[in-house]
Amino acid sequence: MLVPYLALIGRIILLGGERILVKKLGEKSDSVSGTFLFFGIGTIFLIPLLFFVEVSLNASILFYVTLSSFVYSIAFFLYVKSLSEGEASLVSPLYNFNVFFLLILAVTFLNEKLTIFKILGLVFLFYGVSFLNRKSSLIESFKAIFLDKSCQYMIMASLLIAVGRTIDGNAIKFTNPMLYAFYLNLGISLFLLLYILARRNISTTINLFKEKRKVATLSGGLNAYSYLFLLIAFTGIEVSIAEPASMTAMIITVILAGRILKENIKERLLGVIIMLIGLWLLFL
């Protein structure tokens, strides 16, 4: 089938640009409010798709959506916070650690074997990371990454996203991708809205939307459809192939960060390429 592969290409393109917009949305802003707008507006963008599917909600779908929404609410709060506080070309490649965590979960709980290719993949992955904030030695480079708060936020987000992807992979087996994407965006939005209301911070969210209406709208639209494209890709491509392939989006993000945000990407781009080699080796 051609559709899953076209969806995967769409996912890569949209995801590459999404992170730059999230960076602009979250800068000097409340991260919870930014994350709510990210998913709340995304939910609105997905409403027209409901006219093309049979809308249903049973106990199984509700269980998966509720569980995944809760996990993603925390994960993407950390994701937005990381991008808003750190350089996009530095923290966005660390998003790809979710593939590393997926592997660890599979080896630990599903008794998958740790092959020589997977070990080599891990070596390439971590070596590539050292180029993101190059210092005088390998150890100092790793310390500069793993002791940086914005990098820590992205690594924690990637762990939770790995858990969310595992839930998605099971849910999509019996749920229409368009319907699941809508329910998930709605669920995340509701969790975040409850938190905002509990903090009595709705005025901050409203002010952020007024201040950054265009960026919020664009980021929400890209988020909604990049995730929908991933779900469609899952219908014809194995998760273990589709997820690493979508990671090539970080090349687009790093290049855009250099051109639009004027970040220094020379060594980081090399690090991204090394990380991509490692990601593919993990699934050989």
C-alpha positions in Angstrom: 0.0 0.0 0.0 1.3 3.4 -1.0 -0.8 5.5 1.5 1.2 4.5 4.7 4.5 5.5 3.0 3.1 8.8 1.8 1.8 9.4 5.3 5.3 8.7 6.7 6.8 11.3 4.4 4.2 13.8 5.4 5.0 13.0 9.1 8.7 13.7 8.6 8.1 17.1 6.8 5.6 18.4 9.3 7.5 17.2 12.4 10.6 18.9 11.2 8.9 22.3 11.0 6.7 21.7 14.1 9.6 22.0 16.6 10.6 25.4 15.4 7.1 26.7 15.9 6.9 25.1 19.3 10.1 26.8 20.2 8.6 30.2 19.2 5.3 29.4 21.0 7.0 28.4 24.3 9.7 31.1 24.5 9.1 33.4 27.5 5.7 31.8 28.0 4.0 29.4 30.4 4.8 25.9 29.2 1.5 24.4 30.4 -0.5 27.1 28.5 1.6 26.6 25.4 1.1 22.8 25.5 -2.7 23.2 26.0 -2.8 25.5 22.9 -0.7 23.1 21.0 -3.2 20.3 21.5 -6.4 22.3 21.9 -6.0 23.9 18.5 -4.9 20.6 17.1 -8.2 19.1 18.2 -10.1 21.8 16.4 -8.1 21.0 13.2 -9.1 17.4 13.4 -12.9 18.0 13.8 -13.6 18.0 10.0 -12.2 14.5 9.8 -15.1 13.2 11.9 -17.4 13.6 9.0 -15.5 10.8 7.2 -15.5 8.2 10.0 -18.1 6.4 12.1 -17.8 8.1 15.5 -17.9 5.5 18.3 -16.5 5.3 21.8 -16.5 2.0 23.7 -14.7 0.9 26.9 -11.6 -0.3 25.1 -11.1 2.9 23.2 -11.8 5.0 26.3 -9.2 3.0 28.3 -6.4 3.4 25.7 -7.3 7.1 25.1 -7.4 8.0 28.8 -4.1 6.2 29.6 -2.3 7.6 26.6 -3.6 11.1 27.0 -2.4 11.2 30.6 1.1 10.0 29.6 1.3 12.4 26.7 0.1 15.4 28.8 3.2 15.1 31.0 5.5 14.1 28.1 4.6 17.1 25.9 4.6 19.6 28.7 8.3 18.6 29.2 8.7 18.6 25.4 7.4 22.2 25.1 9.4 23.3 28.2 12.6 21.8 26.7 12.2 23.5 23.4 11.2 26.8 25.0 14.3 26.9 27.3 16.9 25.2 25.1 18.2 25.7 21.6 16.1 23.7 19.1 19.1 22.2 17.4 20.4 21.0 20.8 17.4 19.5 22.4 15.2 18.3 19.5 17.6 15.4 18.5 17.2 14.1 22.1 13.6 13.5 21.3 14.8 10.5 19.4 15.8 8.8 22.7 12.3 7.4 22.7 13.5 4.8 20.2 16.3 3.9 22.7 13.7 3.6 25.5 11.4 1.5 23.2 14.3 -0.9 22.8 15.1 -1.1 26.5 11.4 -1.8 27.2 11.3 -4.6 24.5 14.5 -6.2 25.9 13.3 -6.0 29.5 9.7 -7.0 29.2 9.3 -8.7 25.8 12.5 -10.8 26.0 14.0 -9.4 22.8 17.7 -10.2 22.3 20.3 -7.5 22.5 22.2 -8.2 19.2 25.5 -6.9 18.0 23.7 -4.5 15.7 21.7 -3.1 18.6 24.8 -2.7 20.7 26.5 -0.9 17.8 23.4 1.2 17.4 23.6 2.3 21.0 27.3 3.2 20.5 26.5 5.4 17.5 23.5 7.0 19.2 25.4 8.1 22.3 28.5 9.1 20.2 26.2 11.3 18.1 24.8 12.9 21.2 28.3 14.1 22.1 28.4 16.4 19.0 25.3 18.3 20.1 27.3 20.3 22.7 31.0 19.6 21.8 33.5 20.1 24.5 37.2 19.3 25.1 36.6 15.6 25.7 33.9 13.0 25.2 33.1 12.9 29.0 32.8 16.7 29.2 30.5 16.7 26.1 28.2 14.2 27.8 28.2 16.1 31.0 27.3 19.3 29.1 24.3 17.5 27.7 23.0 15.4 30.6 23.5 18.2 33.2 21.6 20.7 31.1 18.0 21.2 32.3 16.4 21.7 28.9 18.1 18.5 27.7 16.9 16.6 30.8 13.4 17.7 30.1 13.6 16.3 26.5 15.1 13.0 27.7 12.3 12.6 30.2 9.7 13.5 27.6 11.2 10.9 25.2 10.8 8.2 27.8 7.2 9.0 28.3 6.6 9.3 24.6 8.1 5.7 24.2 5.4 4.5 26.6 2.7 6.4 24.7 3.8 5.0 21.4 3.5 1.5 22.8 -0.1 2.2 23.9 -0.8 3.7 20.4 0.6 0.7 18.6 -2.0 -1.5 20.4 -4.9 0.9 20.2 -4.6 1.5 16.5 -5.3 -2.2 15.8 -9.0 -1.8 16.4 -9.5 2.0 16.1 -9.7 4.2 13.1 -6.6 6.4 13.0 -8.5 9.7 12.4 -10.9 8.9 15.3 -8.1 7.9 17.6 -6.1 11.0 16.8 -9.1 13.2 17.6 -9.9 11.5 20.8 -6.2 11.6 21.9 -5.8 15.3 21.2 -9.1 16.0 23.0 -8.0 13.9 26.0 -4.7 15.6 26.3 -6.4 19.0 26.0 -8.8 18.1 28.8 -6.1 16.9 31.2 -4.1 20.1 30.6 -7.2 22.3 30.9 -8.1 20.7 34.2 -4.6 21.5 35.5 -4.8 25.1 34.2 -8.2 25.6 35.9 -6.9 24.0 39.2 -4.1 26.6 39.1 -6.6 29.4 38.3 -4.3 30.3 35.4 -6.7 30.5 32.5 -6.0 34.2 31.9 -2.4 33.4 31.2 -3.5 30.9 28.5 -5.9 33.4 26.9 -3.2 36.1 26.9 -0.7 33.7 25.3 -3.1 32.9 22.5 -3.8 36.6 21.9 0.0 37.3 21.9 1.0 34.4 19.6 -2.2 33.6 17.7 -0.5 32.7 14.4 2.3 30.6 15.9 -0.2 28.8 18.2 -2.5 28.0 15.3 0.2 26.8 13.0 1.9 24.6 15.6 -1.5 23.1 16.6 -2.3 22.3 13.0 1.1 20.7 12.3 1.0 18.7 15.5 -2.5 17.3 14.8 -1.7 16.2 11.3 1.9 15.0 11.9 0.5 12.7 14.5 -2.4 11.6 12.3 0.1 10.8 9.5 2.1 8.6 12.0 -1.0 6.6 12.9 -1.8 6.1 9.3 1.8 5.0 8.7 1.3 2.4 11.5 -1.5 0.8 9.6 0.9 -0.5 6.9 4.4 -0.1 8.3 5.7 -1.7 11.5 6.2 0.6 14.4 9.8 -0.5 14.7 10.4 0.9 11.1 8.0 3.8 11.0 9.2 5.4 14.3 13.0 5.4 13.4 12.2 6.6 9.9 10.2 9.6 11.2 13.3 10.5 13.2 14.9 11.8 10.0 12.8 14.9 10.7 15.5 16.1 13.1 17.7 16.9 10.1 15.0 19.4 8.9 14.7 20.8 12.4 18.4 21.4 12.8 18.7 23.0 9.4 15.7 25.3 10.1 17.2 26.1 13.5 20.3 27.3 11.8 18.5 29.3 9.1 15.6 30.8 11.1 16.8 30.9 14.7 20.5 31.5 13.7 21.8 28.7 15.9 25.3 27.2 15.4 24.5 23.8 13.8 27.8 22.8 12.1 28.8 20.1 14.5 25.2 19.3 15.6 24.2 18.3 12.1 27.1 15.8 12.0 25.9 14.5 15.4 22.3 14.1 14.1 23.6 12.0 11.1 25.6 9.7 13.5 22.5 9.4 15.7 20.4 8.4 12.7 22.8 5.6 11.8 22.6 4.4 15.4 18.8 4.5 15.3 18.6 2.4 12.2 21.1 -0.2 13.6 18.9 -0.6 16.7 16.2 -2.2 14.5 18.3 -4.4 12.3 
